[in-house]
Amino acid sequence: MAMTYDVHQLRAREFPWTERDGVIYLNHASTGPYPARALATVNEINALRAEPHRLPEERELAIAARARELAARLINASPGEIACTVNTSYGINLAARALPLAPGDVVVAPDREFPANVYPWMALERRGVRFERVPCRDGLPDEDALLRALERPEVRVLAVSWVSFATGARVDLAALGRACHERGAYLVVDAIQGVGAATLDVRACHVDILACGGQKWLLAPWGSGFVYVREELARTLEPFDVSWMAMRGSDDFTRLVDYDFTYRDDARRFEMITLPYQDFAGLNASLELIHELGAAAVEAHIVSLVDDIIAWATSRSDVRLVTPRERARRAGIVSVVPHDVRAASERLARAGVAHSVREGAIRLSPHCYNTADEVRRALAVMTGEER
Ligand SMILES: Cc1ncc(COP(=O)(O)O)c(C=O)c1O
């Protein structure tokens, strides 16, 4: 696939260490690097924060407002449907604790989810809500079984990772969302392994709540992230944890003790102020880069690199491909099992190829600035054909 932007210029401008350190970084499913502009922004805000008279309160609030706007644009939401959060877990806990669930209700999720999308639901079992893990098929989420589970009236929530952390399998959110919508069940999505790598339209997919940390595919600092809460729910769901800025009048700092327990009518009722603004400023810089490149162009670039890895793995008898082959069923993660995973991982580490080992497979996760040549070299190192 043709590149839609100049990857070499992008590397020189935003990821200069790629040319300097001899590292091939294919580990965005763990931690994304900061683009140069995000690092400069975080440093700038930290320097101002060290001398707080130089950082007015309005600037802090403007940073959060901009983050809501940029995150919303990425998933076709409106800014009022976004709350800034410090990680993915906050959004999933929000869903588990704010959605109206009663004893006897059932929450289903595919088996083998990342634990951030498991324990908050398990915690509901003490309240009589059952959490069921739907067995995988060939190690991947079984979408037919999830659809069948949704036919049971007691199933009130489907909680699912858009892209699985270990296998890279991407579920068909449009089909799952349609089924949830038709049956009056809620769709809650852990999107941290997808957003930034692939494009998503939360409205078209009938997503109710979506949680996403910034630290991986959004190339943003730890401590930044967001949760999408569908407009009608953002107006009506009761926050479980109640922030002092969750209330309508709380923007006016001159009358903070005129208590008025009236929630905002948007997702900010879920936002736990005070936030790490320096991290959100970094998130904003990274999201601006993604928007400048074009989220679709970033996706196309990643697809082309992942396609190369898939083609390589399927051409070899000594490598087993874990990730689904079809483009629609994957995003930026591709997991493979070479003959000796441990030895292959050691070879990669020695050669400076950043990767992860997850659930017995080598997980590679390229992003917008990686090159086809980097991928080719990493694969040759993995099988011992290059050092
Ligand atoms: C699918 C998935 N969800 C959540 C997380 C992390 O959650 P949090 O942002 O709350 O640390 C990860 C990885 O760390 C993940 O792979």
The ligand as a Tripos MOL2 file, in Angstrom:
@<TRIPOS>MOLECULE
LIG
   16    16     1     0     0
SMALL
NO_CHARGES

@<TRIPOS>ATOM
      1 C1         -6.5070   -4.2380   26.6600 C.3       1 LIG1
      2 C2         -5.8440   -3.4170   27.7230 C.ar      1 LIG1
      3 N1         -6.5880   -2.7270   28.5860 N.ar      1 LIG1
      4 C3         -6.0390   -1.9440   29.5250 C.ar      1 LIG1
      5 C4         -4.6700   -1.8280   29.6470 C.ar      1 LIG1
      6 C5         -4.0750   -0.9280   30.6660 C.3       1 LIG1
      7 O1         -5.0290   -0.3300   31.5100 O.3       1 LIG1
      8 P1         -4.6810    1.0050   32.2870 P.3       1 LIG1
      9 O2         -4.6150    2.1070   31.2640 O.co2     1 LIG1
     10 O3         -5.8150    1.1760   33.2250 O.co2     1 LIG1
     11 O4         -3.3840    0.7660   32.9880 O.co2     1 LIG1
     12 C6         -3.8380   -2.5590   28.7710 C.ar      1 LIG1
     13 C7         -2.3590   -2.5550   28.8370 C.2       1 LIG1
     14 O5         -1.6560   -2.1400   29.7120 O.2       1 LIG1
     15 C8         -4.4550   -3.3580   27.7930 C.ar      1 LIG1
     16 O6         -3.6970   -4.0420   26.9160 O.3       1 LIG1
@<TRIPOS>BOND
     1     1     2 1
     2     2     3 ar
     3     2    15 ar
     4     3     4 ar
     5     4     5 ar
     6     5     6 1
     7     5    12 ar
     8     6     7 1
     9     7     8 1
    10     8     9 2
    11     8    10 1
    12     8    11 1
    13    12    13 1
    14    12    15 ar
    15    13    14 2
    16    15    16 1
@<TRIPOS>SUBSTRUCTURE
     1 LIG1         1 GROUP 0 **** ****
